[in-house]
Amino acid sequence: MMQIDEQTLERIIEEVTRQLLLVLQERASGTDSPQLPPLSASDFVDRVQPVVVAGADRLGTTLGVAPTDGRLAHMIDHTLLKPDATQDQIAQLCFEARKHSFASVCVNPAHVRLCAELLKGSGVPICTVIGFPLGATATDVKVFEAQQSIRDGASELDMVINVGALKSRDYELVERDIASIARTCHAASATGTAFTGVTPKPQGSGHIPTTADCATCHKSTTSFAGTAMNHSGISSGCATCHETGKSFVGVTMVTRPTPAQDPNHPTTGECSTCHSSTTFR
């Protein structure tokens, strides 16, 4: 996926905002602008060109609306998200996407498995939506929806954030909501599922042995930097990390000293007999 720099993103936002304000002003004055005819295959390229010039790298189309000359095929998310979409319509959507080699098809989670069967071997990825359309679903439900969609064959997830939480300035909830889905994608990437724009970050050989959630140590930023180990709550099992002979990423190891280093230090026994997780008893 093309990376959009901050300046380009700001330009797109300004253009969208300007167009919305114009529409609102026209409605307030009672002078609606002339209605344009619906997009069609014949005029699609010309009609969307301003959006492409503004910096968009993906475009949405739906059944029967597909550029015939192929110039924008690699940017097209062929989309059908109507709640009453039938299996025949989904099949037609996949046929058009396969025929024109579109960037993806985008469907509701209930149709992902059917799309996976119809698009097998085509090279067209399947995108689905999580928490759509309101975003007001509990985080655990969004995670389950994402996991099931991945199992069914989706390789791109578009999640609707919790807009109410954002407007309430509950940024911690918003971050946790997004991070939970991001971790679901990273975990799937680590086991072989290729996700658009996702570089898997699995636990490597130098990772602390743990089954804890990634967010315990890592933030959901663009890079998973090394982290300081938080020992609070750890009262035993020190040897699991400190006496394995490993060097863990981002962690300065403290190991049992040798007799030459400290002749008074016991050479056997559980570290927690004398040490707490942060201090010597």
N, C-alpha and C positions, 0 to 999 in steps of 0.2 A: 504494500500500500504506500502511495506517495506521502511523504512527510510534508505537512503544511506548516510553514514558519508563522510566527506570531503576527507579523505584519500582514501576510495574506489573509490569515484568519480574521483579523480586525477589519480588513476591507470587505470580506464576505458578510460579516455581521452588520457592518454599516450599511451595505447595500440592501440586505434583507430588511433591516430596520426602516430604512428610507421608504422602501416599497410598501411596508405595512402602514407607516404613517400616512402615506399618500392615500391609501385605500380608506383608512379611518377618517381622514379629512373629507374625502369625497362623500362618504356615507353620512357624515355629520351635516354636510351642506345639502344633502339630498340629490347630488349630481353624480351618480355612479358612472364610472368609466365604461366605455363600450365593452361588452363581453366578447372575449376572444373565443374562437371555436376550439373544441377539445383538441388535444394533441393527436396527431395521426402519424402513421409510418412515413408518409410522404413529406411532411414538414417538420419532423422531429428534430433533425440536426440543426436547422435554421432557428427553430424556436428556443432550443436550449443553449445555443452558442454563447449568449451573454453570461450564463452561469458558468460555463466551462472557462471562459476568459477570466472570470472573477477568481478562479482558482479551485473549483470543485473537481474532485477526482473520482466521484461516484455519482451516478444518476439513477433514478428510479423509473421503471416503466411497468406496464401491466399488460394483460392479455390483449393481443392485437395491436399494441402500440410498440413497435420495434423498428429502429432505423434499418432501412433496407440496404444501405451502402456499406455498412460495417465499420465506418470510421470511428464510431463510439462504442462498438460492441464490448470492448474490454473494460468499459466504465459502467456497464449497465447491471444494476440489481433488478432482475425481473421479478416483480413483487405482486403478491396477491394475499392480502391480509383481511379480507372481508370475512366476518364470522360465519357467513352462510356459503362460503366457497365449497363447491362440490368436488368430488374426486375427479370427475371428468375435466373440470376447469383446471385443477392442479396438474393433471396429465398434459393438458394443452400448454400450460405455462412451462412445464419441463421440456416439452417438444420444441417450443420456440427458443428456449434458452440453449438447448443442445444444438439446434440448427444454426444459431447465430454465434455460438461460443461466447455467451455473456459472462460477465464477471461472477455472477451468482444468481440463484433464485432465492427469494425471501418469502417465507411462508410462516404460518402459525405453527407452534410446536406439534400440534396434532397431526400435521401433514408431513413432518420431517421424514419419517420412515418410508412413506410412499415415494417421496422425492428421491431418497437414497436409492431405492430400487430402480426408479425410472432413469436416473442420471448416472448409474453405475458405469464406469469406464469412459464417461464423457469429458471428464476434467472440469466440469462445472460444479463449484462448491455450493453447499446448502447453508443459507443464513436463516436464522430464526430469531424471534423476539422473546425477551424475558420480561415478565412483569408488565406486559403490554395489555391495554394502552395507558393505564393510569399510573403505574409505578407504585401504587399504594399497597402492594403485596408484602407480607412479612418476609424478611431476609431469608429465613430458612426455606420458605416456599420457593423463592426465586432460585436458591441454590439447587433444590430438588429439580425444579423445572429445567435448569441449565444442565444438570447431570443427566437427566433423562434424554434431553435433546441431543447431547453429545453421544450417548449410547445409541440413539436412533440414527445418527449420521451427520449431525450438524457440525460444521467447522468454522462458523462465524456466529457470534451471539451479539445481538443489539439489545441492550438492557435499558429499560426506562427507570430513571432514578426516582427516589422518593421525593417528589416535588414539594409536598407539604412539609417534610422535615427540612428541606432546604430553605423554604420561605420562613420557617420557624427558627432558622439559624441553628438548627441541631446538626452542626457539621460533622460531629462524631458519628452520628447515625448514618448520615449520607456516605461518609468515608467507609464505614464498616459494611454498608450495603454494597458499594461498588467493589471493595476489596474482596468480599466473599465470592463474588462472581469471577473476579480476576484470578483468585486462587484456584477456583474450579477449572478455569481454562489452562492455567499453568500446570496443574496436576495432570490434566488430560494430555497436554503437550508432552510432558515428560514420559508418558506411556505410549506415545506414538501418534496421537491425533494432531494433525497440522492445522493450526489456527492462523487466520489472517492477522498479521501484525503482532503475533505473540512469539517471543523467544522463550522457550521453556527454561525454567530455573529449578531443576530437580535437586535433591540432596545428593551431592557428589561424595566421593570417597573421603574428602576432608571435612565433611559436615558433622557437627555434633550429633551423636546418636539420639534421636528424639522422634516421637510421633506427634508432638505438639503442633498446633496450627502455625503456619508461617508467620502470621501477624503477631505472634508472641514476641518475635525478635525483629521482624522485618516490616517496614512500611511499604505500602503499595505505590511506590514511586517508580520512575522509569528505570531505575537501577537498583538491584538488590545488593546494597553495600554490606560489608562485614559488620558485625554487631558485637557489642560487649555482652558477655554472658551475665544474666541476672540470676544469682543463686538464691534469692529469697524463697523460702519454702522448701529448700533442698536440705535434708537432714541425714541422708545416707546415700550409699551407692556411688561414692566419689570415684572409686576405681574404674567405673564404667567409662569415664572420660580421661581421668588423670593417669591411669596406669596401663593404657592400651598401647602406648608407644606411638600414637598418632599425633599429628599436628593439625588442629582444627582451624578452619578458615576464620580469620578475624578474631581469634582467641589467643591471648598470651597464656600459655600453659604453665601451671604450677604443679610440679611432680614431686614425688617422695625423694628427699635428698639421699645421696649415697653415704655410706659410712665415712668416706673420705671427706665429704662435704659437711657432714654433721654426725660425729660419732655417738651423740646422745639421742639421736632420733631412732625410733623403732623401725626395724626393717620389714616387719609384717604387721598385719592387723588393719582394721577398718579405720580410715582417716577420721571419720566422724566421732570416734571414741575420744579424741583429743580436740578436734577442730569443729567449729560451727561452719556454716557456709561462708562466713565473712571474717571471722576472727579466731584466734587461738584461745582455747579455754584455759 
